[in-house]
Amino acid sequence: MPVITNIEDLRVLAQKRVPRMFYDYADSGSWTESTYRANESDFARIKLRQRVAVNMENRSTATTMVGQPVAMPVAIAPVGLTGMQHADGEIHAARAAQKFGIPFTLSTMSICSIEDIAEATGAPFWFQLYMMRDRSAMEQMIERTKVARCNALVLTLDLQVIGQRHKDLKNGLTAPPKPTLRNIVNLLGKPRWCLGMARTRRRTFRNLVGHVKGVSDMSSLAAWTNEQFDPRLSWADVEWVKQRWGGKLILKGIMEVEDARRAVDAGADAIVVSNHGGRQLDGAPSSIEALPEIVAAVGTRTEVWMDGGIRSGQDVLKAWALGARGTMIGRAMVYGLGAMGEAGVTKALQIIHKELDVTMAFCGHTQLQQVNRDILRSGTFPT
């Protein structure tokens, strides 16, 4: 086993252990992938101010996200097909998050179901909802989240249509993978993954199969999802969801000030500045570039978070310094999961927390709540 010291180490190991189509699903963007790359590279352009002769004892990265205490300003983002990165992947990730003291968000397009996570963790978690045309199915899903004691709903707004994801198209992405010659050859080199999948019954989209009308297997599910993502999604639909949910509502996919204001007016308890990890509109700015303007516009009215490109605790601290009161990580979690299951997710969280803690100290602070733009070198961050 190699020595794991950073998120990149986990990525390299995950690439070796996860079948190509599922690794590529997580580690790619749409079209030319320019926005996907900018999400990460734009963080590197932001420089920190190192301070010395400052007492660094008794440090704390603790805060809250929508009123929930968290060990650091990080939540696990909703990621579809997580259970194809590692057998029962959503369960492993949820357990790691629970033990670490941060929120876990289950995707609508997960392999493990809402009920699976509730049974496996016995603790509240968050659920991410995609708006489908079948409103009765949406109402049923919201009711299931209430029964499962989910304590926040994340409504994703930027997937009315699916971005042009070339790698997924070329790989013929399906869950489970089709038994083509190319897939079989690839799977022969992934014995750990195959053994794990052989031991679990969770190999399809269990939030949908058996829960929505007309979906009983993978073939009927494919037809249903192709028809169901709703391009008519509007702010009236956000209100519809808010009324039926009744709890904390987080709106994800905000990239412009106008939309941020509409989201606050719609009653969002938090908004997530996000370009869907660069998987939707290629050519959009990075999330960290879009963040400061949105914070300036609505940061006093609601919690503003961000996701996209976070690969270290330094990235988390930079986002916090620019006004984000929380962040969400997807790929960093997926790399850990694909590399080593629950232990890998825990390792990813430990790495991010350690980097956050140490960087905060070098920047002259012991309490996250005291950190602001003063830790950033002028002229190196977006305004």
RABEL-V770148 format. One record per pair of residues at least 6 apart in sequence whose C-alpha atoms are under 8 Angstrom apart, sorted by sequence separation. I is the first residue (numbers start at 1). GAP is how many residues later the second one is. If there is no record, write none. Layout:
i->I gap->GAP
i->I gap->GAP
This chain:
i->4 gap->6
i->29 gap->6
i->30 gap->6
i->63 gap->6
i->64 gap->6
i->83 gap->6
i->97 gap->6
i->98 gap->6
i->118 gap->6
i->132 gap->6
i->177 gap->6
i->197 gap->6
i->209 gap->6
i->210 gap->6
i->214 gap->6
i->215 gap->6
i->254 gap->6
i->275 gap->6
i->278 gap->6
i->298 gap->6
i->310 gap->6
i->320 gap->6
i->336 gap->6
i->337 gap->6
i->338 gap->6
i->360 gap->6
i->365 gap->6
i->29 gap->7
i->62 gap->7
i->63 gap->7
i->82 gap->7
i->83 gap->7
i->97 gap->7
i->118 gap->7
i->131 gap->7
i->187 gap->7
i->208 gap->7
i->209 gap->7
i->242 gap->7
i->264 gap->7
i->336 gap->7
i->337 gap->7
i->15 gap->8
i->28 gap->8
i->62 gap->8
i->63 gap->8
i->65 gap->8
i->82 gap->8
i->106 gap->8
i->209 gap->8
i->263 gap->8
i->278 gap->8
i->319 gap->8
i->336 gap->8
i->337 gap->8
i->360 gap->8
i->14 gap->9
i->62 gap->9
i->63 gap->9
i->64 gap->9
i->209 gap->9
i->215 gap->9
i->275 gap->9
i->295 gap->9
i->335 gap->9
i->336 gap->9
i->61 gap->10
i->62 gap->10
i->63 gap->10
i->94 gap->10
i->214 gap->10
i->294 gap->10
i->335 gap->10
i->336 gap->10
i->61 gap->11
i->62 gap->11
i->93 gap->11
i->94 gap->11
i->260 gap->11
i->275 gap->11
i->316 gap->11
i->334 gap->11
i->336 gap->11
i->360 gap->11
i->61 gap->12
i->209 gap->12
i->251 gap->12
i->275 gap->12
i->333 gap->12
i->336 gap->12
i->363 gap->12
i->114 gap->13
i->208 gap->13
i->274 gap->13
i->306 gap->13
i->204 gap->14
i->273 gap->14
i->291 gap->15
i->333 gap->15
i->90 gap->16
i->332 gap->16
i->333 gap->16
i->251 gap->17
i->254 gap->17
i->273 gap->17
i->127 gap->18
i->249 gap->18
i->250 gap->18
i->253 gap->18
i->254 gap->18
i->255 gap->18
i->273 gap->18
i->288 gap->18
i->306 gap->18
i->106 gap->19
i->108 gap->19
i->249 gap->19
i->250 gap->19
i->251 gap->19
i->252 gap->19
i->253 gap->19
i->254 gap->19
i->255 gap->19
i->287 gap->19
i->304 gap->19
i->305 gap->19
i->310 gap->19
i->90 gap->20
i->105 gap->20
i->106 gap->20
i->107 gap->20
i->108 gap->20
i->248 gap->20
i->249 gap->20
i->250 gap->20
i->251 gap->20
i->252 gap->20
i->253 gap->20
i->254 gap->20
i->255 gap->20
i->287 gap->20
i->288 gap->20
i->304 gap->20
i->305 gap->20
i->306 gap->20
i->307 gap->20
i->308 gap->20
i->76 gap->21
i->90 gap->21
i->91 gap->21
i->104 gap->21
i->105 gap->21
i->106 gap->21
i->107 gap->21
i->108 gap->21
i->248 gap->21
i->249 gap->21
i->250 gap->21
i->251 gap->21
i->252 gap->21
i->253 gap->21
i->254 gap->21
i->287 gap->21
i->303 gap->21
i->304 gap->21
i->305 gap->21
i->306 gap->21
i->307 gap->21
i->308 gap->21
i->311 gap->21
i->89 gap->22
i->90 gap->22
i->103 gap->22
i->104 gap->22
i->105 gap->22
i->106 gap->22
i->107 gap->22
i->108 gap->22
i->250 gap->22
i->252 gap->22
i->253 gap->22
i->286 gap->22
i->287 gap->22
i->303 gap->22
i->304 gap->22
i->305 gap->22
i->306 gap->22
i->307 gap->22
i->308 gap->22
i->310 gap->22
i->88 gap->23
i->89 gap->23
i->94 gap->23
i->98 gap->23
i->103 gap->23
i->105 gap->23
i->127 gap->23
i->253 gap->23
i->303 gap->23
i->305 gap->23
i->88 gap->24
i->124 gap->24
i->125 gap->24
i->126 gap->24
i->129 gap->24
i->131 gap->24
i->299 gap->24
i->91 gap->25
i->95 gap->25
i->98 gap->25
i->124 gap->25
i->125 gap->25
i->126 gap->25
i->127 gap->25
i->128 gap->25
i->129 gap->25
i->130 gap->25
i->131 gap->25
i->242 gap->25
i->76 gap->26
i->78 gap->26
i->91 gap->26
i->95 gap->26
i->123 gap->26
i->124 gap->26
i->125 gap->26
i->126 gap->26
i->127 gap->26
i->128 gap->26
i->129 gap->26
i->130 gap->26
i->75 gap->27
i->76 gap->27
i->77 gap->27
i->78 gap->27
i->79 gap->27
i->80 gap->27
i->83 gap->27
i->84 gap->27
i->90 gap->27
i->94 gap->27
i->124 gap->27
i->125 gap->27
i->126 gap->27
i->127 gap->27
i->128 gap->27
i->129 gap->27
i->130 gap->27
i->176 gap->27
i->235 gap->27
i->239 gap->27
i->295 gap->27
i->74 gap->28
i->75 gap->28
i->76 gap->28
i->77 gap->28
i->78 gap->28
i->79 gap->28
i->80 gap->28
i->81 gap->28
i->82 gap->28
i->83 gap->28
i->126 gap->28
i->128 gap->28
i->175 gap->28
i->176 gap->28
i->238 gap->28
i->295 gap->28
i->71 gap->29
i->74 gap->29
i->75 gap->29
i->76 gap->29
i->77 gap->29
i->78 gap->29
i->80 gap->29
i->81 gap->29
i->82 gap->29
i->83 gap->29
i->91 gap->29
i->115 gap->29
i->130 gap->29
i->131 gap->29
i->175 gap->29
i->295 gap->29
i->71 gap->30
i->72 gap->30
i->75 gap->30
i->79 gap->30
i->80 gap->30
i->81 gap->30
i->91 gap->30
i->114 gap->30
i->118 gap->30
i->175 gap->30
i->277 gap->30
i->278 gap->30
i->292 gap->30
i->70 gap->31
i->71 gap->31
i->79 gap->31
i->80 gap->31
i->94 gap->31
i->114 gap->31
i->118 gap->31
i->235 gap->31
i->271 gap->31
i->273 gap->31
i->277 gap->31
i->288 gap->31
i->291 gap->31
i->292 gap->31
i->69 gap->32
i->70 gap->32
i->255 gap->32
i->270 gap->32
i->271 gap->32
i->272 gap->32
i->273 gap->32
i->274 gap->32
i->276 gap->32
i->277 gap->32
i->291 gap->32
i->69 gap->33
i->70 gap->33
i->115 gap->33
i->269 gap->33
i->270 gap->33
i->271 gap->33
i->272 gap->33
i->273 gap->33
i->274 gap->33
i->275 gap->33
i->291 gap->33
i->114 gap->34
i->256 gap->34
i->260 gap->34
i->264 gap->34
i->268 gap->34
i->269 gap->34
i->270 gap->34
i->271 gap->34
i->272 gap->34
i->273 gap->34
i->274 gap->34
i->255 gap->35
i->270 gap->35
i->272 gap->35
i->255 gap->36
i->257 gap->36
i->261 gap->36
i->257 gap->37
i->260 gap->37
i->261 gap->37
i->264 gap->37
i->256 gap->38
i->260 gap->38
i->264 gap->38
i->313 gap->38
i->314 gap->38
i->255 gap->39
i->312 gap->39
i->313 gap->39
i->317 gap->39
i->257 gap->40
i->312 gap->40
i->313 gap->40
i->316 gap->40
i->311 gap->41
i->313 gap->41
i->314 gap->41
i->313 gap->42
i->314 gap->42
i->317 gap->42
i->312 gap->43
i->313 gap->43
i->317 gap->43
i->312 gap->44
i->313 gap->44
i->314 gap->45
i->313 gap->46
i->78 gap->49
i->105 gap->49
i->323 gap->49
i->78 gap->50
i->321 gap->50
i->322 gap->50
i->320 gap->51
i->321 gap->51
i->322 gap->51
i->320 gap->52
i->321 gap->52
i->321 gap->53
i->321 gap->54
i->321 gap->55
i->318 gap->58
i->22 gap->59
i->22 gap->62
i->23 gap->62
i->22 gap->63
i->19 gap->66
i->18 gap->67
i->18 gap->68
i->161 gap->68
i->160 gap->69
i->161 gap->69
i->159 gap->70
i->160 gap->70
i->161 gap->70
i->160 gap->71
i->160 gap->72
i->160 gap->73
i->137 gap->74
i->137 gap->75
i->137 gap->76
i->157 gap->76
i->112 gap->90
i->292 gap->90
i->293 gap->90
i->84 gap->91
i->111 gap->91
i->292 gap->91
i->84 gap->92
i->111 gap->92
i->113 gap->92
i->153 gap->92
i->111 gap->93
i->112 gap->93
i->113 gap->93
i->114 gap->93
i->289 gap->93
i->81 gap->94
i->111 gap->94
i->112 gap->94
i->113 gap->94
i->134 gap->94
i->153 gap->94
i->155 gap->94
i->157 gap->94
i->158 gap->94
i->288 gap->94
i->110 gap->95
i->111 gap->95
i->112 gap->95
i->133 gap->95
i->152 gap->95
i->153 gap->95
i->154 gap->95
i->155 gap->95
i->156 gap->95
i->157 gap->95
i->158 gap->95
i->109 gap->96
i->110 gap->96
i->111 gap->96
i->132 gap->96
i->133 gap->96
i->151 gap->96
i->152 gap->96
i->153 gap->96
i->154 gap->96
i->155 gap->96
i->156 gap->96
i->157 gap->96
i->158 gap->96
i->110 gap->97
i->132 gap->97
i->133 gap->97
i->151 gap->97
i->152 gap->97
i->153 gap->97
i->154 gap->97
i->155 gap->97
i->156 gap->97
i->157 gap->97
i->109 gap->98
i->131 gap->98
i->132 gap->98
i->152 gap->98
i->154 gap->98
i->108 gap->99
i->109 gap->99
i->130 gap->99
i->131 gap->99
i->146 gap->99
i->131 gap->102
i->142 gap->102
i->143 gap->102
i->142 gap->103
i->139 gap->105
i->87 gap->106
i->86 gap->107
i->87 gap->109
i->86 gap->110
i->87 gap->110
i->86 gap->111
i->88 gap->112
i->87 gap->113
i->88 gap->114
i->165 gap->114
i->87 gap->115
i->164 gap->115
i->163 gap->116
i->164 gap->116
i->158 gap->117
i->163 gap->117
i->158 gap->118
i->162 gap->118
i->163 gap->118
i->83 gap->119
i->84 gap->119
i->83 gap->120
i->159 gap->121
i->158 gap->122
i->81 gap->124
i->31 gap->132
i->30 gap->133
i->31 gap->133
i->30 gap->134
i->31 gap->134
i->30 gap->135
i->31 gap->135
i->29 gap->136
i->30 gap->136
i->28 gap->137
i->28 gap->139
i->25 gap->142
i->24 gap->143
i->25 gap->143
i->24 gap->144
i->21 gap->146
i->21 gap->147
i->25 gap->148
i->21 gap->150
i->20 gap->151
i->21 gap->151
i->22 gap->151
i->21 gap->152
i->20 gap->166
i->19 gap->167
i->19 gap->168
i->19 gap->171
i->18 gap->172
i->17 gap->173
i->16 gap->174
i->19 gap->174
i->17 gap->175
i->18 gap->175
i->17 gap->176
i->66 gap->182
i->66 gap->203
i->66 gap->204
i->77 gap->230
i->66 gap->237
i->39 gap->238
i->65 gap->238
i->39 gap->239
i->93 gap->240
i->36 gap->241
i->37 gap->241
i->35 gap->242
i->36 gap->242
i->74 gap->242
i->35 gap->243
i->36 gap->243
i->73 gap->243
i->34 gap->244
i->42 gap->244
i->93 gap->244
i->33 gap->245
i->43 gap->245
i->92 gap->245
i->33 gap->246
i->35 gap->246
i->36 gap->246
i->39 gap->246
i->42 gap->246
i->96 gap->246
i->100 gap->246
i->35 gap->247
i->38 gap->247
i->39 gap->247
i->42 gap->247
i->95 gap->247
i->96 gap->247
i->29 gap->248
i->30 gap->248
i->34 gap->248
i->35 gap->248
i->38 gap->248
i->39 gap->248
i->89 gap->248
i->93 gap->248
i->97 gap->248
i->29 gap->249
i->30 gap->249
i->33 gap->249
i->34 gap->249
i->35 gap->249
i->39 gap->249
i->85 gap->249
i->92 gap->249
i->93 gap->249
i->96 gap->249
i->97 gap->249
i->100 gap->249
i->28 gap->250
i->29 gap->250
i->30 gap->250
i->32 gap->250
i->35 gap->250
i->36 gap->250
i->92 gap->250
i->96 gap->250
i->28 gap->251
i->29 gap->251
i->30 gap->251
i->31 gap->251
i->35 gap->251
i->75 gap->251
i->77 gap->251
i->79 gap->251
i->86 gap->251
i->30 gap->252
i->73 gap->252
i->74 gap->252
i->75 gap->252
i->76 gap->252
i->77 gap->252
i->78 gap->252
i->82 gap->252
i->85 gap->252
i->86 gap->252
i->89 gap->252
i->93 gap->252
i->29 gap->253
i->73 gap->253
i->74 gap->253
i->75 gap->253
i->76 gap->253
i->77 gap->253
i->85 gap->253
i->89 gap->253
i->92 gap->253
i->73 gap->254
i->74 gap->254
i->75 gap->254
i->76 gap->254
i->74 gap->255
i->86 gap->255
i->76 gap->257
i->65 gap->260
i->65 gap->261
i->43 gap->266
i->40 gap->268
i->41 gap->268
i->39 gap->269
i->40 gap->269
i->39 gap->270
i->40 gap->270
i->38 gap->271
i->39 gap->271
i->40 gap->271
i->37 gap->272
i->43 gap->272
i->46 gap->272
i->36 gap->273
i->43 gap->275
i->72 gap->281
i->61 gap->295
i->61 gap->296
i->60 gap->297
i->59 gap->298
i->59 gap->302
i->8 gap->303
i->7 gap->304
i->27 gap->304
i->7 gap->305
i->26 gap->305
i->56 gap->305
i->63 gap->305
i->6 gap->306
i->59 gap->306
i->60 gap->306
i->61 gap->306
i->62 gap->306
i->63 gap->306
i->59 gap->307
i->60 gap->307
i->61 gap->307
i->26 gap->308
i->56 gap->308
i->58 gap->308
i->59 gap->308
i->60 gap->308
i->61 gap->308
i->55 gap->309
i->56 gap->309
i->57 gap->309
i->52 gap->310
i->54 gap->310
i->56 gap->310
i->51 gap->311
i->54 gap->311
i->55 gap->311
i->50 gap->312
i->51 gap->312
i->52 gap->312
i->50 gap->313
i->51 gap->313
i->49 gap->314
i->50 gap->314
i->48 gap->315
i->18 gap->320
i->11 gap->321
i->14 gap->321
i->17 gap->321
i->18 gap->321
i->13 gap->322
i->14 gap->322
i->17 gap->322
i->14 gap->323
i->15 gap->323
i->11 gap->324
i->14 gap->324
i->15 gap->324
i->7 gap->325
i->10 gap->325
i->11 gap->325
i->13 gap->325
i->14 gap->325
i->49 gap->325
i->50 gap->325
i->10 gap->326
i->13 gap->326
i->14 gap->326
i->49 gap->326
i->48 gap->327
i->49 gap->327
i->7 gap->328
i->11 gap->328
i->48 gap->328
i->49 gap->328
i->7 gap->329
i->10 gap->329
i->47 gap->329
i->48 gap->329
i->46 gap->330
i->47 gap->330
i->46 gap->331
i->47 gap->333
i->10 gap->334
i->46 gap->334
i->47 gap->334
i->45 gap->335
i->46 gap->335
i->45 gap->336
i->10 gap->338
i->7 gap->341
i->6 gap->342
i->7 gap->344
i->6 gap->345
i->5 gap->346
